[in-house]
Structure formats: structure tokens, C-alpha cells
């Protein structure tokens, strides 16, 4: 099979597109023929050795896939022909991938594969950020950063569904228009407007109840100034490339909280949440309440181009590779 491999860690994240043996199923896992692989910002870090998870070399990047089972291990609940989406430690940028039992779910027959690959990370992350961590309530105001990105687009749709007022940020007229199409009540173009002043004007000086931040750095620091009394800043990533030093005095003065969401660890620490969460997301998609935003689709052979475009913020929604 064809697969991208990182043979050594380099500053530019060099990968090789090589012929590799197809993985074999064992235990309760299975092997799928990959029909769509998700591209995430953490992939750009992992291939450079800058992510907190550092697979042993050589390794194949890619942590989310959707495809069809071609081989099941002796303890697997799946069978050949089953359609699955799954979250992996690595191995997704390939024609075949070994899939663990924990973190994989059956895809309903009426659910497109390319949409299903958006489910292992961005929608569960947005769901956990808003409901499990921030305890979002109807009538509250949510500020969603990078609203045209993967987690941001999912957070806009879910927050609207749960009765929140949504303020989104995005860069440029095309991305701000896209956020409005997704359901944001107000969109701030961060390339043209100062964030804190725009949020204060939009909320009559009160601030927002919840911030969903996949960007980090100065955006996270400025977000604390946007919080209302009792507000919650939920940190879901560092796509801006910098980790913020949050001033604790602002948390104290506003009785606020800074919370983290690491969806990848939920499958280990709270596996009981996974099946009902996916069942809810499938039903919301079936009802037309959510729809994964997928515009940028690259051939598997163009994985470096996909990673470069994502890192340069030239993409929207979930970026997908297809063999």
C-alpha cells in the first residue's frame, strides 16, 4: 500500500510517499481501507516533532480516518464490509490503516464518508467544549474563534442548536461570510477590527459567557478580557502556534474559569461518553442541524500540499485527503 512516512524529524516536516506493507488486524482492532483521512493542525506539529505525542520513527501521520473494514481482529465487534470512522494515534495518511476498538464507530449507511471523517475530532471537541466543560446554557453568548475552521465551524452549529447567541471571528470577507452562513449572529473580521472592543460593543459592555479558542497565544489572552462575570474560556488548541500565558488576575476579578479540552484522552478516561456522543451527532446530521463543512479535498499523494495550506490558513472547515 502507499503511505506517507516520517523517517526522521526535520525542521520542515519532510515526509516520503512510499510503498509499505498493509497492517494486520489483531486483538479487538481491525484494518480499514481508508476512503477519507482528516488533516489537522496537530499533524503539522507532529511531523516536526513539536507535538506532545511523539510516535517512534518511522511513522505515518494522520489521526482520523473513515473507511470500510477489510479485516477484523478476533476480538473485534466489527466485520468485513462495516463502514467506520475512527480516531488513531497515527497511521491515517495511507491507503489502509489499523483501527482500534476504542475511538471507532460505525457510520450509518446514509452518512457520506467524507462527512464522517469530520466526526472523530472536530464535532466531539466542540461538543465537549460547549456542553461538558463550559456547561453552556440557552440564552448565553458564545465567542467562537476561527469560526471558518474545523472546530470553529462545528462550534457555531452546535451552539446555535443549543440556543446560544454566537459571535464568531474569522479573517477576511470570504471567511466571515461563511461564518454567517453557518449560523453566527455576528462575525468579527480580526484582520480589520480590534477583538476586545468589537466584543464589548456587541455585548453592550457585558462580555461573553463562553469562549471557544482553538488559536491560543494573544487570542487566548485577549479572550479573557472579553469574558463576562462567571465566563468560561475553553482552550481546544494552539493553531496560532503560541501557547498563552494567561493572567490569573483576570480570572479572579471576573470569577472566570479557563478550561482545557483534549478529546483524544476522553476515549481512554471516559469511554462511556463516546457511543452516545456519536449517536447524537449522527442524529443531528440526519435532522439537518449540523453539516460538516468540507471544501478543501486533496488526493492522498498531495498530503504535503494539504498540510501547507492548512498551516497557512488558506483552508476552511475540515481538510480531507482521499486515496
N, C-alpha and C positions, 0 to 999 in steps of 0.2 A: 504494500500500500504506500501511497505518497503521504508524507507528513513533514511538517516544519520542525526542525530541531535546533535547540541552542546547545552548541557543542562546547563553548566556553563563554564566560562573561566578558563582554566588551562594552565600551562607553556608548557605542551606537546601537547596541542591542542586535548584533548580527545574528541571523538565522540561516539555516540551509534547508532547501526543499529536496528531500532525499527519499529513497526507497527504504522502507522499514518493514520488519515482519509484522503481520497482523497480530494484535494482542489476543490472548486466550482468556476465556471466562473461567473464573474459579469461585469457590465459596458461594455466597449469595449474590454475587455480581453477575454482570452479563456484558456482552460485546454488542455494540450497535454500529450499523452503517450510518455514518454521520451525514445528515441531509442539510443541516444548518448548524453553524457554530457562532456563538456570540463573541464579539470583540469588546473588551472592557479596558478602561484606563489602567487598571492594575496590571494588565498584560504588558503595557508599555514599561512598567516598572520592573516586573518580574524578569523580563528578558535582559534587563540591565543589572540584575542583582540588587535592586533598590526596594523590593517589596519585602514585607515582613516574613512571608513564606518563601523559602529558597530551596526549590527542588534539587536533588542531586543531579549533577551533569552526567551525560547529556539528557535533556528533557524536551518534551513537546509542550509548548504553551497552549492556552485555551482552557477555560474553566466552566464553560456551559455549552451544551450541545442538545440537539434534537435529532432523532433518527429512529431507525427500525432495528429491532433485536435480530441478530443473526446467530447468536449462540448464548445460551443461558447456563450459568453455573449450577451445580447440583442442589444448592440451597436457595436458588433464586425463585421469587414468585412469578417471574416473567417467563414468557415463551417466545419462540421464534415467530416473528411477524408482529409482535406487540410494538406500538408506537410510544416512545418515551422522550421526555425532556429530563435533563439531569445537570446537577452541579458537581464538578470534578475538582480535584486538587490541581490537576494539569492534564494535558493529553488531548485537548479538543481540536487543535488545528491539524486534523488528519482525516483520512477517508474512513477510518474505523477508530473507535475509542472504547476502552474498558470503562464500564459504568458501575458505580457502587449502588447497593440497595438503598442506603440512607442518602437522601438527596435526589432520588429519581422518582418520577411519577408518570403514570400512563397518560397519554394525550388522547382526549376524545376524538372519535373519527371525524367529527365536523370541525376540528381545530387545525388550521394550516400550520405546517411545520415551521415556517419562517416566523410566524407569530409566537409559536410555542417556545422558541429559543429565547424569547424575551422574558419568559416566566421564571427561569431558575434564579435570577438575581434581581432585576430592577423592580418588578412588582412586589415580590416579598420584602425587599428592602424598604420600599415606600410604605407598604402596609405596616410593617413593624415600626417604622419611624413614627408614623402618624397615630396608630392605634395602641400598640403595645408599649411604646416608650413615651410619646407625648400625651397619650390619653386624650386625643382630640375629641372635642365635643361640638355638636351642631351649633352654629352661630358664631364660632370663634373665627379669627382671621389667621390665615397661614401665609407665610412668605416662603416661596419655593425658589431657590437659586438654580441657575442653569436649567430653566424650565423647558428648553427645547432639547435637552439631553435625555439620556435613558431614564435615570431615576427621577429627574425633574418632571418629565412628561407623564410618568406613571403617578407621581405625587399629585400633580394638578388634577388628574382624572379622579383619583380616589378621594382627595379632599373635597372636591365638588360633590361627589356622590354622598359623602357623609355630612353634607350640609354646612361646610365651611365657606367663608369668603376667601378667595385665593388671589394673592398678589404674586406675580412671577417676575423673575429677572431673566434677561437674555440680551445677547449682543447683536445689534443691527436690526433693520426693519423686517427682514425675512423671518428671523427667529422670533421677534416679538409678535409678528402676525400669526405665526404658528402657535404660540402660546395662547393667543386669544381663541384660535380655532379649537384648541384642546379644552377650553372652558375657563381660562383665567379671567377674573373680573377686571383686573388691572395689570398691565405689564410695564415694567421699568426697563428701559434700554440703558444698561450700565455703561455703555460707551458714550452716552450723551447726557446722563443725569446722575447727580450725586445720590448714592443709595439712601443714606440716612435721612437726608432732607426730603427725598421723594416719599419715603415710607411715612415719615411724620405728617407730611401734607395729606397723604391718602387716608390716614387714620385719625385725623384731627388732633394729632399730637399724642394719641394714646399708645401707639405702638401695636405690634402684632403679638398674638398669643403663642404661635409656634413658628419656628424657622426650620426648614429642611435644607441642610447645607452639604452638597457633595463637592464643594470647591475648596474650602479651607483657606489658610493664610489670612490676608487682610479682610476678605469677605466674611470670614467667621468672626473676626474681631469687631468689624462694623455691625454685624448682625446683633451682637449683644446690645448695641445702642438702639437697635430697632425694637427690642422686646418691650412688651407691656409688663405691668406688675404681675408677677407669677408666671412669666413667659418661660418657654422651653426651647432651647437651641438643640436641635438634633443633628449630630455630626455623622455623615454617612460616607465621607470620602475626602480626598485631597487632590482633586483633579487640577487645581491650580498649581500644584507642585510644591506647596509650602504648608507646614503644619503651624497652626496659630498658637501663640502664647496668649491664652485668654486671661484678661484681667479679672481676678476673682472679686474685686470690689464691686464690679458692675453686677455680678450675680447676687452678691449680698444686698446691695441697695435696692434691687428690684425683686428680691425674693425669688430669683430666677434659678433655672437649672440648665446645665449643659450635659447632654446625654449622648452616648455613642450607640451605633447600631453596626454589628458585624454579622450579617446574615449567614456567612459561611460557618460560623460556630454554633448557630442555632440548631443545625441538623445534628450536632453532637450533644449539646446541652439540653435542648428541648425538642427532641424528635417527635414528640406527641403533637406539636403545633403544625407540622409540615403538611400532612394529608388534609386536615380541614382547611388550611390556608389555601392550598392549591384548589381544592374543591370550590371554595368561594370565588377564587379568581376565574376559574373556568366558567362558573355560572354568571359572573359579572360580564365576561366577554360574550357569552351566549345571549345575554339580555341587551347587549349593545352599550353597556355603561362604560366599559373600558375597551380600548382598542390599541394594541401595541403600535407605536409609531416606528415604522420601518421604511426608510427611504434609501439608505446607503447600503447596497448589497455588492460584495466583491467576490470574484472567484477565489477559491482557496489558494490558488497559485499567486494571488496578489495580496496575501496577508500583510507583507511589509507596507504596501501602499495603504491598506486599511488602518494599520496602526499609526502610520504617519499622519493620515488625515484626521484621525481621532485626536491624536496629541496636539495637532494644530488647530483644533476646534472648527474644522470645516465640515463636520458631520452633524446630523440631528438624530435624536431618538436612538434606537438600538442599531448598532452596526453589525452586519451579518456577513459571514463567509459561507459560500456554498461550493462543495466539491464539484 
